[in-house]
């Protein structure tokens, strides 16, 4: 089971881009059935120890927008991004979200 972390604001998000260790960002919308399915699938398959941050794109729109601005990756939901040393080294969205692919990039 994933111990979902939450980002408390844009400044905390920006700090994640300053650390060397990898982190996983999972952008999710409770209103979207595709997003709920992708999240359930990721939860059942991900067994890594790398922190996974859940960003609710509806409630946390400024954080979601800042991710797109920092990474220069168009916003999608659901979307997963692997950040290492301030750079996005992997991203996928919708039915392309795969826990094994995420782990390969950690």
SULVEN-V106049 format. One record per residue. N is the residue number from 1. RES is the residue in one letter. SS is DSSP state (h for helix, s for strand, l for the rest). PHI is phi in whole degrees, -180 to 180 (NA if undefined). NEAR is the number of other ideal C-beta (glycine too) atoms within 10 Angstrom. Layout:
n | res | ss | phi | near
N | RES | SS | PHI | NEAR
N | RES | SS | PHI | NEAR
This chain:
n | res | ss | phi | near
1 | X | l | NA | 7
2 | X | l | -83 | 18
3 | X | l | -92 | 7
4 | X | l | -61 | 13
5 | X | s | -98 | 15
6 | X | s | -123 | 11
7 | X | l | -96 | 22
8 | X | l | -86 | 9
9 | X | l | 178 | 12
10 | X | h | -62 | 16
11 | X | h | -65 | 9
12 | X | h | -66 | 13
13 | X | h | -58 | 21
14 | X | h | -60 | 14
15 | X | h | -66 | 11
16 | X | h | -62 | 18
17 | X | l | -84 | 17
18 | X | l | -104 | 8
19 | X | l | -94 | 12
20 | X | l | -81 | 7
21 | X | l | -67 | 11
22 | X | l | -72 | 17
23 | X | s | -136 | 18
24 | X | s | -115 | 24
25 | X | s | -111 | 24
26 | X | s | -120 | 25
27 | X | s | -91 | 24
28 | X | s | -143 | 23
29 | X | l | -126 | 18
30 | X | l | -65 | 11
31 | X | l | -80 | 11
32 | X | l | -109 | 16
33 | X | h | -66 | 8
34 | X | h | -64 | 14
35 | X | h | -66 | 23
36 | X | h | -63 | 14
37 | X | h | -66 | 14
38 | X | h | -63 | 24
39 | X | h | -65 | 21
40 | X | h | -60 | 10
41 | X | h | -63 | 15
42 | X | h | -65 | 20
43 | X | h | -59 | 14
44 | X | h | -75 | 11
45 | X | h | -104 | 15
46 | X | l | -84 | 19
47 | X | l | -127 | 9
48 | X | l | -80 | 14
49 | X | l | -104 | 7
50 | X | l | -67 | 15
51 | X | l | -58 | 15
52 | X | s | -119 | 20
53 | X | s | -101 | 20
54 | X | s | -96 | 16
55 | X | s | -116 | 22
56 | X | s | -79 | 19
57 | X | l | -68 | 22
58 | X | l | -83 | 12
59 | X | l | -75 | 10
60 | X | l | -119 | 21
61 | X | h | -54 | 12
62 | X | h | -60 | 10
63 | X | h | -68 | 22
64 | X | h | -60 | 23
65 | X | h | -64 | 13
66 | X | h | -67 | 19
67 | X | h | -59 | 27
68 | X | h | -62 | 15
69 | X | h | -68 | 11
70 | X | h | -67 | 18
71 | X | h | -87 | 17
72 | X | l | 63 | 7
73 | X | l | -112 | 14
74 | X | l | -57 | 9
75 | X | l | -60 | 15
76 | X | l | -139 | 18
77 | X | l | -151 | 20
78 | X | l | -78 | 24
79 | X | s | -154 | 25
80 | X | s | -123 | 25
81 | X | s | -133 | 25
82 | X | s | -108 | 21
83 | X | s | -112 | 24
84 | X | s | -134 | 17
85 | X | l | 48 | 11
86 | X | l | 82 | 13
87 | X | s | -121 | 10
88 | X | s | -80 | 17
89 | X | s | -101 | 12
90 | X | s | -163 | 16
91 | X | s | -153 | 21
92 | X | s | -152 | 18
93 | X | s | -140 | 19
94 | X | h | 52 | 14
95 | X | h | -80 | 11
96 | X | h | -91 | 13
97 | X | l | -72 | 23
98 | X | l | -143 | 16
99 | X | h | -62 | 19
100 | X | h | -65 | 8
101 | X | h | -64 | 13
102 | X | h | -60 | 24
103 | X | h | -61 | 15
104 | X | h | -63 | 10
105 | X | l | -101 | 17
106 | X | l | -84 | 15
